[in-house]
Amino acid sequence: MTDSLELFALDGIPEVTPGDDLPALILKSAEHRPVLTGDIVVVTQKIVSKAEGRLLSLRNIIPSEFAVQWAAQWDKDPRMVEVVLRESKRIVRMDHGIMICETKHGFVCANAGVDASNIPGDDVVCLLPEDPDVSAMNISQSLSQALGFTVPVVITDSFGRPWRKGIINIAIGAAQLALFADYRGKADTSGHELRVTVLAIADEIASAAELLSRKLDKRPVVVVRGYSWETAAGRAQDLVMPPEQDMFR
């Protein structure tokens, strides 16, 4: 049972560029506050995408006629619109200048995860990792090998919610961590059997970590200490609602 949690951000991680060894940068920044057995490492998507070279210059994008027309209607950059369309498997909704898309990973989010914030240079945008779960596993394996014990990793990104204002961080990639706490079949404090209660632990960890990483503080890695996690082979992809169960589709 977890009685208390400690979260702390790792300072000193430099601007990440394509080809950088992200696990090495994490270990370097943790020299003064080491990652210990039982800790979970939470990493923002942006530095993962940067390290993997998922950056795209809009100067090389030729927008389609559709992108040009829609961008003109809502005062958007047609090149950005074109990139969002290319990164989308399905357009869920386009209205009032907002594009809600289903990405090739199955995530439903604004602009298919294409983002220009915290990216050095003009006319450069950042795309989601090709496979965030593979990215999380690669980081986890490198950290675990260097430290001599299993280090779960969660990769996060900011998503909106159709029934709530504001955005929160959720898990888009995970490795070596049970993503859910399943209470179905157990009794509550009144003795009633729980039938549908399944908590998204990975998303809760992601949201908690964002309180320290935040958008403007350049602290893209947070360590979570004190949570009694279990190792599992699940993927953050498992958090995506199947189409047949998605009541908002």
DOZAZA-456100 format. One line per field, with one value per residue (C-alpha): residue in one letter; x, z, y. Coordinates in Angstrom, 2 decimals. Each point is the difference from the previous one (the first is absolute). Layout:
N
residu <- c(A | ...)
X <- c(X | ...)
Z <- c(Z | ...)
Y <- c(Y | ...)
This chain:
249
residu <- c(M | T | D | S | L | E | L | F | A | L | D | G | I | P | E | V | T | P | G | D | D | L | P | A | L | I | L | K | S | A | E | H | R | P | V | L | T | G | D | I | V | V | V | T | Q | K | I | V | S | K | A | E | G | R | L | L | S | L | R | N | I | I | P | S | E | F | A | V | Q | W | A | A | Q | W | D | K | D | P | R | M | V | E | V | V | L | R | E | S | K | R | I | V | R | M | D | H | G | I | M | I | C | E | T | K | H | G | F | V | C | A | N | A | G | V | D | A | S | N | I | P | G | D | D | V | V | C | L | L | P | E | D | P | D | V | S | A | M | N | I | S | Q | S | L | S | Q | A | L | G | F | T | V | P | V | V | I | T | D | S | F | G | R | P | W | R | K | G | I | I | N | I | A | I | G | A | A | Q | L | A | L | F | A | D | Y | R | G | K | A | D | T | S | G | H | E | L | R | V | T | V | L | A | I | A | D | E | I | A | S | A | A | E | L | L | S | R | K | L | D | K | R | P | V | V | V | V | R | G | Y | S | W | E | T | A | A | G | R | A | Q | D | L | V | M | P | P | E | Q | D | M | F | R)
X <- c(0.00 | 1.26 | -0.04 | 1.72 | 1.45 | 3.00 | 0.41 | 2.99 | 1.10 | 3.50 | 1.73 | 2.81 | -1.23 | 1.24 | -1.88 | -0.49 | 0.94 | -0.46 | 2.26 | 0.59 | 0.32 | -3.03 | 0.64 | 3.55 | -1.33 | -2.46 | 2.71 | 2.29 | -2.70 | -0.71 | 3.56 | -0.85 | -3.37 | 0.28 | -2.77 | -0.54 | -1.53 | -3.78 | 0.01 | -1.97 | 1.49 | -2.50 | 1.15 | -1.80 | -0.68 | 1.72 | 3.53 | -0.61 | -1.15 | 2.95 | 2.52 | -1.63 | 0.12 | -3.75 | 0.38 | -1.32 | 0.71 | -3.15 | 2.10 | 0.00 | -3.76 | -2.23 | -3.57 | -2.92 | -2.85 | -2.18 | 2.61 | 0.33 | -3.74 | -0.57 | 3.02 | -1.22 | -3.40 | 1.46 | 3.21 | 2.27 | 3.30 | -0.98 | 3.29 | -0.79 | -3.48 | 1.51 | 2.36 | -2.88 | -1.97 | 2.97 | 0.45 | -3.67 | -1.71 | -3.41 | -1.38 | -2.38 | -1.14 | 1.05 | -1.76 | 0.79 | 3.60 | 0.55 | 0.96 | -0.71 | 1.69 | 0.62 | 3.71 | 1.58 | 0.56 | -3.73 | 0.22 | -2.77 | 1.41 | 0.32 | 2.12 | 1.00 | 2.63 | 1.86 | 1.44 | 2.23 | 0.47 | 3.44 | 1.64 | 3.04 | 0.05 | -2.61 | -2.54 | 0.87 | -2.59 | 0.27 | -1.80 | -0.87 | 2.46 | -0.61 | -0.73 | 0.04 | -0.16 | 3.16 | 1.61 | -0.92 | 1.37 | 3.29 | 0.45 | -1.02 | 2.42 | 2.90 | -0.69 | -0.54 | 3.24 | 1.99 | -1.49 | -0.31 | -3.73 | -3.28 | -1.01 | -3.56 | -0.38 | -3.08 | -0.02 | -2.58 | -1.77 | -2.69 | -3.51 | -3.33 | -3.17 | -3.39 | -1.91 | 2.41 | 1.74 | 3.78 | 2.63 | 1.78 | 2.99 | -0.73 | 2.18 | 0.64 | 2.85 | 0.90 | 2.33 | 0.44 | -3.06 | -3.50 | -2.17 | -3.23 | -1.22 | -2.93 | -2.41 | -2.72 | -1.21 | 1.27 | -2.20 | -0.13 | -0.03 | -3.74 | 0.34 | -1.36 | 1.72 | 1.71 | -0.93 | 1.51 | 2.76 | 3.29 | 2.38 | 2.41 | 3.11 | 2.35 | -2.14 | -0.15 | 3.79 | 0.32 | -2.32 | 1.73 | 3.41 | -1.22 | -0.45 | 3.81 | 1.05 | -2.53 | 0.05 | 2.45 | 2.49 | 2.33 | -0.25 | -1.04 | 0.84 | -1.68 | 0.73 | -2.89 | 1.03 | -2.06 | -2.68 | -0.32 | -0.04 | -0.07 | 1.97 | -2.05 | 0.46 | -2.92 | 0.20 | -1.45 | -1.83 | -2.17 | -1.38 | -1.67 | -3.73 | -0.89 | -2.32 | -2.81 | 0.02 | 0.55 | -3.28 | 1.40 | 1.05)
Z <- c(0.00 | -0.87 | 3.01 | -1.67 | -3.30 | -0.87 | -3.40 | -1.09 | -3.32 | -1.33 | -0.74 | -2.44 | -3.05 | -2.99 | -3.19 | -1.63 | -3.65 | -2.52 | 0.75 | 3.65 | 2.45 | 2.15 | 2.71 | 0.38 | 0.41 | 2.63 | 1.94 | -0.18 | 1.39 | 2.78 | 1.33 | 2.91 | 0.68 | -1.18 | -1.29 | 2.55 | -0.02 | -0.22 | -1.72 | -3.15 | -2.61 | -1.80 | -3.23 | -2.08 | -3.60 | -1.37 | 0.94 | -1.19 | -3.38 | -0.19 | 0.75 | -2.60 | -2.63 | -0.25 | -1.06 | -3.26 | -1.84 | -1.35 | -2.73 | -1.75 | 0.20 | -3.01 | 1.32 | -1.80 | -1.36 | 2.89 | 2.55 | -1.66 | -0.03 | 3.60 | 1.24 | -1.76 | 1.64 | 3.50 | -0.43 | 0.38 | -1.62 | -2.89 | 0.32 | 3.62 | -0.99 | -2.67 | 2.50 | 2.38 | -2.81 | -0.91 | 3.63 | 0.36 | -0.56 | 0.39 | 0.45 | 2.93 | -0.13 | -1.75 | 1.25 | 1.20 | -1.13 | 2.11 | -1.43 | 2.16 | -1.59 | 0.55 | -0.42 | -1.61 | 3.55 | 0.74 | 2.30 | -0.36 | 0.59 | -1.40 | -3.15 | 0.00 | 2.61 | -2.38 | 2.08 | -0.51 | 3.66 | 1.63 | -3.37 | -0.90 | -3.46 | -2.27 | -1.92 | 1.81 | 1.54 | 2.13 | -0.72 | 2.43 | 0.22 | -2.56 | 2.80 | 3.50 | 1.67 | -1.80 | 0.96 | 3.65 | -0.08 | -1.54 | 2.73 | 2.71 | -1.19 | -0.18 | 3.47 | 1.49 | -1.48 | 1.25 | 3.51 | 0.55 | 0.77 | -1.88 | -0.70 | -1.31 | -2.45 | -0.94 | -2.96 | 0.28 | -2.15 | 0.60 | -1.15 | 0.27 | 1.19 | -1.70 | 3.26 | 2.00 | -0.50 | -0.02 | -1.00 | 2.05 | -0.58 | -0.89 | -0.74 | -3.71 | 0.57 | 2.85 | 0.83 | 2.90 | 1.83 | 0.64 | -1.56 | 1.84 | 3.51 | -0.45 | 2.92 | -1.71 | 2.16 | 3.20 | 2.77 | 0.97 | 3.61 | 0.15 | -1.29 | -3.48 | -2.87 | -2.46 | -3.59 | -2.26 | 1.99 | -1.93 | 0.72 | -2.67 | 2.18 | -2.80 | -0.77 | 3.68 | 0.22 | -3.14 | 1.34 | 3.37 | -1.66 | -2.06 | 3.20 | 0.11 | -3.64 | -1.20 | -3.42 | 0.47 | 2.60 | -2.15 | 2.40 | -2.31 | 2.29 | 3.33 | 2.40 | 1.93 | 3.25 | 2.45 | -2.25 | 0.37 | -3.68 | -1.66 | -3.07 | -3.04 | -3.74 | -0.83 | -2.45 | 0.37 | -3.20 | 2.26 | 1.55 | -3.28 | 0.04 | -2.62 | -2.72 | 0.95 | 3.57 | -0.87 | 0.69 | -1.39 | -3.37)
Y <- c(0.00 | 3.47 | 2.37 | 2.95 | 1.06 | 2.15 | 1.63 | 2.03 | 1.43 | -0.55 | 3.28 | 0.60 | -1.86 | 2.05 | 0.79 | -3.39 | -0.37 | -2.83 | -2.95 | 0.88 | -2.90 | 0.77 | -2.63 | 1.34 | 3.54 | -1.22 | -1.83 | 3.03 | 2.28 | -2.52 | -0.06 | 2.31 | -1.65 | -3.59 | -2.20 | -2.78 | -3.47 | 0.35 | 3.39 | 0.73 | 2.34 | 2.23 | 1.67 | 2.60 | -0.90 | 3.08 | -1.02 | -3.56 | 1.28 | 2.38 | -2.75 | -2.24 | 2.72 | 0.42 | 3.62 | 1.34 | 3.25 | 1.61 | 1.57 | -3.37 | -0.49 | 0.65 | 0.23 | -1.56 | 2.11 | -1.19 | 1.09 | 3.40 | 0.59 | -1.06 | 1.95 | 3.15 | -0.35 | -0.10 | 2.02 | -3.03 | -0.93 | -2.29 | -1.89 | -0.83 | -1.13 | -2.24 | -1.64 | -0.65 | -1.63 | -2.20 | -1.10 | -0.89 | -3.30 | 1.59 | 3.50 | -0.11 | 3.63 | 3.19 | 3.11 | 3.53 | -0.39 | -3.10 | -3.38 | -3.03 | -2.99 | -3.67 | -0.59 | -3.01 | -1.30 | 0.20 | 3.04 | 2.58 | 3.48 | 3.50 | 0.37 | -3.68 | 0.86 | 2.34 | 2.82 | 3.02 | 0.96 | -0.27 | -0.68 | 2.12 | 1.55 | 1.47 | -2.07 | -3.24 | -2.31 | -3.10 | -3.27 | -2.77 | -2.91 | -2.71 | -2.49 | 1.55 | -3.42 | -1.10 | 3.30 | -0.57 | -3.54 | 1.15 | 2.63 | -2.47 | -2.66 | 2.46 | 1.41 | -3.46 | -1.32 | 2.98 | -0.04 | -3.73 | -0.11 | 0.36 | 3.59 | 0.47 | 2.87 | 2.02 | 2.40 | 2.76 | 2.55 | 2.62 | -0.92 | 1.75 | -1.75 | 0.27 | 0.35 | 2.23 | 3.33 | 0.16 | -2.50 | -2.65 | -2.22 | -3.60 | -3.00 | -0.54 | -2.45 | -2.33 | -2.85 | -2.44 | 1.33 | -1.34 | 2.69 | -0.78 | -0.72 | -2.37 | -0.05 | -2.02 | -2.87 | 1.59 | 1.36 | 3.68 | 1.21 | -0.67 | -3.53 | 0.72 | -1.79 | 2.33 | -0.81 | 2.67 | 1.76 | -0.09 | 2.88 | 1.26 | 0.06 | 1.05 | 3.06 | 0.94 | -0.19 | 2.11 | 2.69 | 0.11 | 0.41 | 2.95 | 2.01 | 0.14 | -0.17 | 2.59 | 1.63 | 2.85 | -1.19 | -2.14 | -2.93 | -2.82 | -2.94 | -0.73 | -2.85 | -1.55 | -1.69 | -1.99 | -1.49 | -3.77 | -0.87 | -3.37 | -1.00 | -0.87 | -0.31 | 2.27 | 2.89 | 3.46 | -0.87 | -2.17 | 3.21 | 0.97 | -0.75 | -2.64 | 1.38 | -2.36 | 1.40 | 3.66 | 1.80 | 3.29 | -1.39)
